[in-house]
Amino acid sequence: MNSIPKSLLLALLLNLIVTAPQSVRANSTSSPLPALAGVCITGSTLYAASWLYNKYRVCDGIQIRGYNILHGAKTRYELPIALVAAYANNPNDHAELYRQLLGLINIDNAAWSKTSSQYHNYPLVEFVIDLDWYIRRAWYGSWFTMPTRLSSDLYTVMQQLERVRYYCVRHPDYMEQRRRADELAANPAAHHVVIH
């Protein structure tokens, strides 16, 4: 639900709850049950109307954004997801996984990073930051889209991206790049070297 219907619903319910006991006290022979039932029925009706409004108005926009996030994540991270799926289950293959993953990350950095980016020269760090963005959006989408195939697909992509992120932050170069990037952020005048 968007914030306006929630605010109106809350105000109306609060008003009914506050005024119902006064009307019961004014008519001492009546039972508080009809007033409580009226509050429940009114609240339920308003909630259902708001849900239907959001389903047909607001959620169309959320669904479209969900599809855009899903398509963007699948397009951009298809190769890293496949690489992690192929190599991650065998610890003997992790050296090859890390070598190939760094190659894919450098390609991603060349395609997606702006030279003005604070992390442009630290591709692993920038890649993880971008992954975090997609993971958050996929999580939001999986919860706030209608319970359809889209929400399930967003949740699946989120899990795949989290698995890629897991191996990225365990890459032998990640901590060094993160340390250098943090130092640069603390002292922007410091000279830094391109890593790729």
Disulfide bonds with the S-S distance in Angstrom:
none
